[in-house]
Amino acid sequence: MNTENQSIHNSYRRLTVSDVCDMLMGVKIADIMVHLSPDPDAVGSAFALRGIMEKLGCDVRVICADEASETLGFLTQGVKISAPPRDEASLITVDVA
């Protein structure tokens, strides 16, 4: 890992929950992206964050390149997630390596 990448890597490790909350509170439009063939932890994480951001007044949606399994309908509440990101949205990822 080069010096610049190491510096970026270290800065992420120093973020606190309060830091993350401060960043999210400034977002007005967001797309929360999950990985292909999303599993319950990806979908659950995305929809939990979606609920928080909606309460903060954010125009937010969960997106994925494909649709979640019907068995995860209890997590998605019937919301379709197969959509491309919006140009004007902040892109947030959850449960990705």
Backbone atoms as SQL, in Angstrom:
CREATE TABLE atoms (id INTEGER PRIMARY KEY, chain TEXT, resi INTEGER, resn TEXT, atom TEXT, x REAL, y REAL, z REAL);
INSERT INTO atoms VALUES
  (1, 'A', 1, 'MET', 'N', 0.860, -1.178, 0.000),
  (2, 'A', 1, 'MET', 'CA', 0.000, 0.000, 0.000),
  (3, 'A', 1, 'MET', 'C', 0.901, 1.235, 0.000),
  (4, 'A', 2, 'ASN', 'N', 0.683, 2.152, -0.967),
  (5, 'A', 2, 'ASN', 'CA', 1.527, 3.350, -1.009),
  (6, 'A', 2, 'ASN', 'C', 1.144, 4.314, 0.113),
  (7, 'A', 3, 'THR', 'N', 1.963, 5.342, 0.292),
  (8, 'A', 3, 'THR', 'CA', 1.780, 6.276, 1.409),
  (9, 'A', 3, 'THR', 'C', 0.429, 6.984, 1.363),
  (10, 'A', 4, 'GLU', 'N', 0.027, 7.418, 0.166),
  (11, 'A', 4, 'GLU', 'CA', -1.260, 8.115, 0.044),
  (12, 'A', 4, 'GLU', 'C', -2.420, 7.195, 0.417),
  (13, 'A', 5, 'ASN', 'N', -2.410, 5.968, -0.095),
  (14, 'A', 5, 'ASN', 'CA', -3.476, 5.017, 0.236),
  (15, 'A', 5, 'ASN', 'C', -3.470, 4.675, 1.716),
  (16, 'A', 6, 'GLN', 'N', -2.284, 4.553, 2.315),
  (17, 'A', 6, 'GLN', 'CA', -2.188, 4.255, 3.743),
  (18, 'A', 6, 'GLN', 'C', -2.800, 5.389, 4.555),
  (19, 'A', 7, 'SER', 'N', -2.540, 6.626, 4.145),
  (20, 'A', 7, 'SER', 'CA', -3.090, 7.784, 4.846),
  (21, 'A', 7, 'SER', 'C', -4.618, 7.788, 4.779),
  (22, 'A', 8, 'ILE', 'N', -5.159, 7.522, 3.601),
  (23, 'A', 8, 'ILE', 'CA', -6.615, 7.450, 3.438),
  (24, 'A', 8, 'ILE', 'C', -7.172, 6.318, 4.285),
  (25, 'A', 9, 'HIS', 'N', -6.523, 5.160, 4.233),
  (26, 'A', 9, 'HIS', 'CA', -6.959, 3.999, 5.007),
  (27, 'A', 9, 'HIS', 'C', -6.992, 4.335, 6.498),
  (28, 'A', 10, 'ASN', 'N', -5.951, 4.971, 7.000),
  (29, 'A', 10, 'ASN', 'CA', -5.889, 5.322, 8.418),
  (30, 'A', 10, 'ASN', 'C', -6.954, 6.338, 8.802),
  (31, 'A', 11, 'SER', 'N', -7.275, 7.274, 7.912),
  (32, 'A', 11, 'SER', 'CA', -8.281, 8.280, 8.252),
  (33, 'A', 11, 'SER', 'C', -9.655, 7.647, 8.427),
  (34, 'A', 12, 'TYR', 'N', -9.963, 6.607, 7.657),
  (35, 'A', 12, 'TYR', 'CA', -11.244, 5.928, 7.822),
  (36, 'A', 12, 'TYR', 'C', -11.318, 5.228, 9.169),
  (37, 'A', 13, 'ARG', 'N', -10.234, 4.688, 9.618),
  (38, 'A', 13, 'ARG', 'CA', -10.217, 3.993, 10.904),
  (39, 'A', 13, 'ARG', 'C', -10.451, 4.951, 12.070),
  (40, 'A', 14, 'ARG', 'N', -10.200, 6.222, 11.871),
  (41, 'A', 14, 'ARG', 'CA', -10.353, 7.195, 12.951),
  (42, 'A', 14, 'ARG', 'C', -11.759, 7.782, 13.044),
  (43, 'A', 15, 'LEU', 'N', -12.633, 7.440, 12.121),
  (44, 'A', 15, 'LEU', 'CA', -13.992, 7.974, 12.167),
  (45, 'A', 15, 'LEU', 'C', -14.749, 7.406, 13.362),
  (46, 'A', 16, 'THR', 'N', -15.460, 8.269, 14.036),
  (47, 'A', 16, 'THR', 'CA', -16.312, 7.829, 15.137),
  (48, 'A', 16, 'THR', 'C', -17.757, 7.782, 14.648),
  (49, 'A', 17, 'VAL', 'N', -18.613, 7.217, 15.439),
  (50, 'A', 17, 'VAL', 'CA', -20.037, 7.196, 15.105),
  (51, 'A', 17, 'VAL', 'C', -20.544, 8.630, 14.959),
  (52, 'A', 18, 'SER', 'N', -20.084, 9.507, 15.809),
  (53, 'A', 18, 'SER', 'CA', -20.482, 10.914, 15.735),
  (54, 'A', 18, 'SER', 'C', -20.034, 11.541, 14.412),
  (55, 'A', 19, 'ASP', 'N', -18.817, 11.212, 13.961),
  (56, 'A', 19, 'ASP', 'CA', -18.323, 11.721, 12.673),
  (57, 'A', 19, 'ASP', 'C', -19.228, 11.268, 11.531),
  (58, 'A', 20, 'VAL', 'N', -19.577, 10.003, 11.537),
  (59, 'A', 20, 'VAL', 'CA', -20.429, 9.457, 10.476),
  (60, 'A', 20, 'VAL', 'C', -21.803, 10.123, 10.513),
  (61, 'A', 21, 'CYS', 'N', -22.357, 10.295, 11.694),
  (62, 'A', 21, 'CYS', 'CA', -23.662, 10.962, 11.821),
  (63, 'A', 21, 'CYS', 'C', -23.601, 12.385, 11.283),
  (64, 'A', 22, 'ASP', 'N', -22.530, 13.104, 11.593),
  (65, 'A', 22, 'ASP', 'CA', -22.373, 14.469, 11.085),
  (66, 'A', 22, 'ASP', 'C', -22.345, 14.485, 9.565),
  (67, 'A', 23, 'MET', 'N', -21.642, 13.528, 8.958),
  (68, 'A', 23, 'MET', 'CA', -21.575, 13.455, 7.495),
  (69, 'A', 23, 'MET', 'C', -22.948, 13.164, 6.899),
  (70, 'A', 24, 'LEU', 'N', -23.662, 12.225, 7.480),
  (71, 'A', 24, 'LEU', 'CA', -24.963, 11.834, 6.938),
  (72, 'A', 24, 'LEU', 'C', -25.999, 12.938, 7.084),
  (73, 'A', 25, 'MET', 'N', -25.905, 13.724, 8.144),
  (74, 'A', 25, 'MET', 'CA', -26.887, 14.786, 8.361),
  (75, 'A', 25, 'MET', 'C', -26.818, 15.855, 7.279),
  (76, 'A', 26, 'GLY', 'N', -25.689, 15.985, 6.609),
  (77, 'A', 26, 'GLY', 'CA', -25.556, 16.981, 5.559),
  (78, 'A', 26, 'GLY', 'C', -26.034, 16.510, 4.196),
  (79, 'A', 27, 'VAL', 'N', -26.403, 15.249, 4.083),
  (80, 'A', 27, 'VAL', 'CA', -26.811, 14.680, 2.795),
  (81, 'A', 27, 'VAL', 'C', -28.299, 14.947, 2.560),
  (82, 'A', 28, 'LYS', 'N', -28.624, 15.481, 1.395),
  (83, 'A', 28, 'LYS', 'CA', -30.023, 15.781, 1.062),
  (84, 'A', 28, 'LYS', 'C', -30.633, 14.760, 0.105),
  (85, 'A', 29, 'ILE', 'N', -29.810, 14.192, -0.785),
  (86, 'A', 29, 'ILE', 'CA', -30.265, 13.181, -1.741),
  (87, 'A', 29, 'ILE', 'C', -29.247, 12.049, -1.708),
  (88, 'A', 30, 'ALA', 'N', -29.710, 10.815, -1.481),
  (89, 'A', 30, 'ALA', 'CA', -28.773, 9.697, -1.371),
  (90, 'A', 30, 'ALA', 'C', -29.329, 8.426, -1.996),
  (91, 'A', 31, 'ASP', 'N', -28.424, 7.663, -2.562),
  (92, 'A', 31, 'ASP', 'CA', -28.710, 6.303, -3.006),
  (93, 'A', 31, 'ASP', 'C', -27.817, 5.383, -2.183),
  (94, 'A', 32, 'ILE', 'N', -28.431, 4.423, -1.509),
  (95, 'A', 32, 'ILE', 'CA', -27.687, 3.446, -0.719),
  (96, 'A', 32, 'ILE', 'C', -27.567, 2.188, -1.565),
  (97, 'A', 33, 'MET', 'N', -26.344, 1.821, -1.904),
  (98, 'A', 33, 'MET', 'CA', -26.118, 0.703, -2.815),
  (99, 'A', 33, 'MET', 'C', -25.684, -0.548, -2.056),
  (100, 'A', 34, 'VAL', 'N', -26.287, -1.678, -2.445),
  (101, 'A', 34, 'VAL', 'CA', -25.896, -2.979, -1.895),
  (102, 'A', 34, 'VAL', 'C', -25.307, -3.837, -3.011),
  (103, 'A', 35, 'HIS', 'N', -24.604, -4.895, -2.616),
  (104, 'A', 35, 'HIS', 'CA', -23.942, -5.766, -3.588),
  (105, 'A', 35, 'HIS', 'C', -24.929, -6.633, -4.362),
  (106, 'A', 36, 'LEU', 'N', -24.452, -7.191, -5.483),
  (107, 'A', 36, 'LEU', 'CA', -25.265, -8.104, -6.295),
  (108, 'A', 36, 'LEU', 'C', -25.767, -9.273, -5.462),
  (109, 'A', 37, 'SER', 'N', -26.899, -9.803, -5.841),
  (110, 'A', 37, 'SER', 'CA', -27.532, -10.911, -5.104),
  (111, 'A', 37, 'SER', 'C', -27.540, -10.604, -3.611),
  (112, 'A', 38, 'PRO', 'N', -28.165, -9.499, -3.230),
  (113, 'A', 38, 'PRO', 'CA', -28.095, -9.061, -1.839),
  (114, 'A', 38, 'PRO', 'C', -28.662, -10.084, -0.864),
  (115, 'A', 39, 'ASP', 'N', -27.941, -10.259, 0.233),
  (116, 'A', 39, 'ASP', 'CA', -28.352, -11.174, 1.288),
  (117, 'A', 39, 'ASP', 'C', -29.052, -10.374, 2.396),
  (118, 'A', 40, 'PRO', 'N', -29.588, -11.062, 3.403),
  (119, 'A', 40, 'PRO', 'CA', -30.351, -10.355, 4.439),
  (120, 'A', 40, 'PRO', 'C', -29.571, -9.260, 5.164),
  (121, 'A', 41, 'ASP', 'N', -28.282, -9.475, 5.436),
  (122, 'A', 41, 'ASP', 'CA', -27.553, -8.430, 6.159),
  (123, 'A', 41, 'ASP', 'C', -27.336, -7.193, 5.296),
  (124, 'A', 42, 'ALA', 'N', -27.136, -7.366, 3.994),
  (125, 'A', 42, 'ALA', 'CA', -26.990, -6.212, 3.097),
  (126, 'A', 42, 'ALA', 'C', -28.303, -5.436, 3.007),
  (127, 'A', 43, 'VAL', 'N', -29.386, -6.152, 2.778),
  (128, 'A', 43, 'VAL', 'CA', -30.696, -5.507, 2.635),
  (129, 'A', 43, 'VAL', 'C', -31.128, -4.873, 3.955),
  (130, 'A', 44, 'GLY', 'N', -30.950, -5.590, 5.049),
  (131, 'A', 44, 'GLY', 'CA', -31.327, -5.055, 6.356),
  (132, 'A', 44, 'GLY', 'C', -30.546, -3.805, 6.713),
  (133, 'A', 45, 'SER', 'N', -29.238, -3.823, 6.460),
  (134, 'A', 45, 'SER', 'CA', -28.397, -2.652, 6.739),
  (135, 'A', 45, 'SER', 'C', -28.837, -1.457, 5.905),
  (136, 'A', 46, 'ALA', 'N', -29.075, -1.700, 4.629),
  (137, 'A', 46, 'ALA', 'CA', -29.461, -0.617, 3.724),
  (138, 'A', 46, 'ALA', 'C', -30.802, -0.005, 4.120),
  (139, 'A', 47, 'PHE', 'N', -31.772, -0.845, 4.430),
  (140, 'A', 47, 'PHE', 'CA', -33.094, -0.313, 4.764),
  (141, 'A', 47, 'PHE', 'C', -33.123, 0.320, 6.154),
  (142, 'A', 48, 'ALA', 'N', -32.278, -0.142, 7.064),
  (143, 'A', 48, 'ALA', 'CA', -32.176, 0.520, 8.369),
  (144, 'A', 48, 'ALA', 'C', -31.599, 1.923, 8.194),
  (145, 'A', 49, 'LEU', 'N', -30.532, 2.030, 7.401),
  (146, 'A', 49, 'LEU', 'CA', -29.939, 3.339, 7.135),
  (147, 'A', 49, 'LEU', 'C', -30.916, 4.233, 6.376),
  (148, 'A', 50, 'ARG', 'N', -31.654, 3.653, 5.453),
  (149, 'A', 50, 'ARG', 'CA', -32.673, 4.412, 4.707),
  (150, 'A', 50, 'ARG', 'C', -33.688, 5.027, 5.674),
  (151, 'A', 51, 'GLY', 'N', -34.152, 4.239, 6.628),
  (152, 'A', 51, 'GLY', 'CA', -35.120, 4.744, 7.602),
  (153, 'A', 51, 'GLY', 'C', -34.573, 5.895, 8.426),
  (154, 'A', 52, 'ILE', 'N', -33.321, 5.784, 8.842),
  (155, 'A', 52, 'ILE', 'CA', -32.685, 6.858, 9.614),
  (156, 'A', 52, 'ILE', 'C', -32.579, 8.121, 8.774),
  (157, 'A', 53, 'MET', 'N', -32.118, 7.959, 7.532),
  (158, 'A', 53, 'MET', 'CA', -31.920, 9.123, 6.675),
  (159, 'A', 53, 'MET', 'C', -33.242, 9.779, 6.283),
  (160, 'A', 54, 'GLU', 'N', -34.291, 8.985, 6.120),
  (161, 'A', 54, 'GLU', 'CA', -35.614, 9.565, 5.853),
  (162, 'A', 54, 'GLU', 'C', -36.052, 10.437, 7.019),
  (163, 'A', 55, 'LYS', 'N', -35.792, 9.982, 8.239),
  (164, 'A', 55, 'LYS', 'CA', -36.161, 10.772, 9.417),
  (165, 'A', 55, 'LYS', 'C', -35.371, 12.081, 9.490),
  (166, 'A', 56, 'LEU', 'N', -34.184, 12.102, 8.849),
  (167, 'A', 56, 'LEU', 'CA', -33.376, 13.319, 8.790),
  (168, 'A', 56, 'LEU', 'C', -33.792, 14.223, 7.631),
  (169, 'A', 57, 'GLY', 'N', -34.827, 13.811, 6.884),
  (170, 'A', 57, 'GLY', 'CA', -35.336, 14.620, 5.787),
  (171, 'A', 57, 'GLY', 'C', -34.644, 14.397, 4.453),
  (172, 'A', 58, 'CYS', 'N', -33.918, 13.315, 4.337),
  (173, 'A', 58, 'CYS', 'CA', -33.186, 13.016, 3.109),
  (174, 'A', 58, 'CYS', 'C', -34.082, 12.290, 2.098),
  (175, 'A', 59, 'ASP', 'N', -33.943, 12.633, 0.825),
  (176, 'A', 59, 'ASP', 'CA', -34.572, 11.896, -0.272),
  (177, 'A', 59, 'ASP', 'C', -33.651, 10.711, -0.545),
  (178, 'A', 60, 'VAL', 'N', -34.023, 9.543, -0.078),
  (179, 'A', 60, 'VAL', 'CA', -33.110, 8.397, -0.106),
  (180, 'A', 60, 'VAL', 'C', -33.799, 7.160, -0.658),
  (181, 'A', 61, 'ARG', 'N', -33.029, 6.348, -1.354),
  (182, 'A', 61, 'ARG', 'CA', -33.546, 5.067, -1.827),
  (183, 'A', 61, 'ARG', 'C', -32.421, 4.042, -1.785),
  (184, 'A', 62, 'VAL', 'N', -32.800, 2.778, -1.757),
  (185, 'A', 62, 'VAL', 'CA', -31.850, 1.661, -1.789),
  (186, 'A', 62, 'VAL', 'C', -31.784, 1.170, -3.223),
  (187, 'A', 63, 'ILE', 'N', -30.558, 0.945, -3.718),
  (188, 'A', 63, 'ILE', 'CA', -30.394, 0.496, -5.096),
  (189, 'A', 63, 'ILE', 'C', -29.458, -0.707, -5.177),
  (190, 'A', 64, 'CYS', 'N', -29.626, -1.455, -6.265),
  (191, 'A', 64, 'CYS', 'CA', -28.791, -2.620, -6.541),
  (192, 'A', 64, 'CYS', 'C', -28.884, -2.891, -8.039),
  (193, 'A', 65, 'ALA', 'N', -27.874, -3.546, -8.598),
  (194, 'A', 65, 'ALA', 'CA', -27.902, -3.879, -10.024),
  (195, 'A', 65, 'ALA', 'C', -28.932, -4.959, -10.328),
  (196, 'A', 66, 'ASP', 'N', -29.328, -5.705, -9.311),
  (197, 'A', 66, 'ASP', 'CA', -30.391, -6.694, -9.502),
  (198, 'A', 66, 'ASP', 'C', -31.368, -6.609, -8.334),
  (199, 'A', 67, 'GLU', 'N', -32.427, -7.364, -8.415),
  (200, 'A', 67, 'GLU', 'CA', -33.487, -7.298, -7.407),
  (201, 'A', 67, 'GLU', 'C', -33.204, -8.268, -6.261),
  (202, 'A', 68, 'ALA', 'N', -33.633, -7.903, -5.071),
  (203, 'A', 68, 'ALA', 'CA', -33.512, -8.790, -3.913),
  (204, 'A', 68, 'ALA', 'C', -34.497, -9.950, -4.051),
  (205, 'A', 69, 'SER', 'N', -34.153, -11.061, -3.457),
  (206, 'A', 69, 'SER', 'CA', -35.018, -12.236, -3.461),
  (207, 'A', 69, 'SER', 'C', -36.364, -11.908, -2.808),
  (208, 'A', 70, 'GLU', 'N', -37.415, -12.537, -3.301),
  (209, 'A', 70, 'GLU', 'CA', -38.748, -12.328, -2.716),
  (210, 'A', 70, 'GLU', 'C', -38.784, -12.724, -1.248),
  (211, 'A', 71, 'THR', 'N', -37.910, -13.645, -0.848),
  (212, 'A', 71, 'THR', 'CA', -37.880, -14.066, 0.557),
  (213, 'A', 71, 'THR', 'C', -37.420, -12.938, 1.479),
  (214, 'A', 72, 'LEU', 'N', -36.836, -11.883, 0.905),
  (215, 'A', 72, 'LEU', 'CA', -36.396, -10.743, 1.710),
  (216, 'A', 72, 'LEU', 'C', -37.430, -9.621, 1.724),
  (217, 'A', 73, 'GLY', 'N', -38.619, -9.911, 1.234),
  (218, 'A', 73, 'GLY', 'CA', -39.680, -8.913, 1.179),
  (219, 'A', 73, 'GLY', 'C', -40.012, -8.301, 2.526),
  (220, 'A', 74, 'PHE', 'N', -39.830, -9.067, 3.598),
  (221, 'A', 74, 'PHE', 'CA', -40.107, -8.527, 4.930),
  (222, 'A', 74, 'PHE', 'C', -39.115, -7.422, 5.285),
  (223, 'A', 75, 'LEU', 'N', -37.949, -7.406, 4.642),
  (224, 'A', 75, 'LEU', 'CA', -36.967, -6.347, 4.871),
  (225, 'A', 75, 'LEU', 'C', -37.158, -5.169, 3.921),
  (226, 'A', 76, 'THR', 'N', -37.540, -5.468, 2.685),
  (227, 'A', 76, 'THR', 'CA', -37.688, -4.407, 1.680),
  (228, 'A', 76, 'THR', 'C', -39.057, -3.747, 1.715),
  (229, 'A', 77, 'GLN', 'N', -39.996, -4.352, 2.403),
  (230, 'A', 77, 'GLN', 'CA', -41.364, -3.836, 2.498),
  (231, 'A', 77, 'GLN', 'C', -41.961, -3.637, 1.108),
  (232, 'A', 78, 'GLY', 'N', -41.569, -4.509, 0.184),
  (233, 'A', 78, 'GLY', 'CA', -42.092, -4.459, -1.172),
  (234, 'A', 78, 'GLY', 'C', -41.449, -3.425, -2.080),
  (235, 'A', 79, 'VAL', 'N', -40.462, -2.684, -1.566),
  (236, 'A', 79, 'VAL', 'CA', -39.789, -1.661, -2.359),
  (237, 'A', 79, 'VAL', 'C', -38.838, -2.332, -3.345),
  (238, 'A', 80, 'LYS', 'N', -38.945, -1.970, -4.622),
  (239, 'A', 80, 'LYS', 'CA', -38.042, -2.494, -5.646),
  (240, 'A', 80, 'LYS', 'C', -36.715, -1.747, -5.563),
  (241, 'A', 81, 'ILE', 'N', -35.601, -2.494, -5.671),
  (242, 'A', 81, 'ILE', 'CA', -34.295, -1.859, -5.513),
  (243, 'A', 81, 'ILE', 'C', -33.447, -1.889, -6.778),
  (244, 'A', 82, 'SER', 'N', -33.933, -2.510, -7.833),
  (245, 'A', 82, 'SER', 'CA', -33.153, -2.599, -9.067),
  (246, 'A', 82, 'SER', 'C', -33.242, -1.279, -9.825),
  (247, 'A', 83, 'ALA', 'N', -32.225, -0.443, -9.651),
  (248, 'A', 83, 'ALA', 'CA', -32.227, 0.880, -10.280),
  (249, 'A', 83, 'ALA', 'C', -30.800, 1.406, -10.352),
  (250, 'A', 84, 'PRO', 'N', -30.523, 2.242, -11.345),
  (251, 'A', 84, 'PRO', 'CA', -29.196, 2.865, -11.416),
  (252, 'A', 84, 'PRO', 'C', -29.108, 4.032, -10.428),
  (253, 'A', 85, 'PRO', 'N', -27.898, 4.419, -10.034),
  (254, 'A', 85, 'PRO', 'CA', -27.757, 5.578, -9.146),
  (255, 'A', 85, 'PRO', 'C', -28.160, 6.872, -9.853),
  (256, 'A', 86, 'ARG', 'N', -28.644, 7.810, -9.078),
  (257, 'A', 86, 'ARG', 'CA', -29.005, 9.126, -9.616),
  (258, 'A', 86, 'ARG', 'C', -27.755, 10.018, -9.649),
  (259, 'A', 87, 'ASP', 'N', -27.626, 10.821, -10.688),
  (260, 'A', 87, 'ASP', 'CA', -26.458, 11.696, -10.825),
  (261, 'A', 87, 'ASP', 'C', -26.323, 12.672, -9.664),
  (262, 'A', 88, 'GLU', 'N', -27.438, 13.161, -9.164),
  (263, 'A', 88, 'GLU', 'CA', -27.405, 14.191, -8.122),
  (264, 'A', 88, 'GLU', 'C', -27.299, 13.615, -6.709),
  (265, 'A', 89, 'ALA', 'N', -27.305, 12.303, -6.580),
  (266, 'A', 89, 'ALA', 'CA', -27.322, 11.669, -5.256),
  (267, 'A', 89, 'ALA', 'C', -25.923, 11.375, -4.732),
  (268, 'A', 90, 'SER', 'N', -25.778, 11.480, -3.423),
  (269, 'A', 90, 'SER', 'CA', -24.586, 10.959, -2.760),
  (270, 'A', 90, 'SER', 'C', -24.728, 9.447, -2.748),
  (271, 'A', 91, 'LEU', 'N', -23.675, 8.740, -3.100),
  (272, 'A', 91, 'LEU', 'CA', -23.720, 7.281, -3.143),
  (273, 'A', 91, 'LEU', 'C', -23.111, 6.727, -1.864),
  (274, 'A', 92, 'ILE', 'N', -23.901, 5.939, -1.148),
  (275, 'A', 92, 'ILE', 'CA', -23.467, 5.328, 0.110),
  (276, 'A', 92, 'ILE', 'C', -23.525, 3.820, -0.079),
  (277, 'A', 93, 'THR', 'N', -22.479, 3.123, 0.317),
  (278, 'A', 93, 'THR', 'CA', -22.486, 1.664, 0.211),
  (279, 'A', 93, 'THR', 'C', -22.549, 1.044, 1.599),
  (280, 'A', 94, 'VAL', 'N', -23.226, -0.078, 1.689),
  (281, 'A', 94, 'VAL', 'CA', -23.258, -0.849, 2.932),
  (282, 'A', 94, 'VAL', 'C', -22.969, -2.311, 2.600),
  (283, 'A', 95, 'ASP', 'N', -22.334, -2.995, 3.523),
  (284, 'A', 95, 'ASP', 'CA', -22.076, -4.433, 3.412),
  (285, 'A', 95, 'ASP', 'C', -21.310, -4.796, 2.138),
  (286, 'A', 96, 'VAL', 'N', -20.325, -3.997, 1.793),
  (287, 'A', 96, 'VAL', 'CA', -19.464, -4.319, 0.651),
  (288, 'A', 96, 'VAL', 'C', -18.020, -4.366, 1.129),
  (289, 'A', 97, 'ALA', 'N', -17.255, -5.252, 0.520),
  (290, 'A', 97, 'ALA', 'CA', -15.846, -5.384, 0.920),
  (291, 'A', 97, 'ALA', 'C', -14.964, -4.525, 0.057);
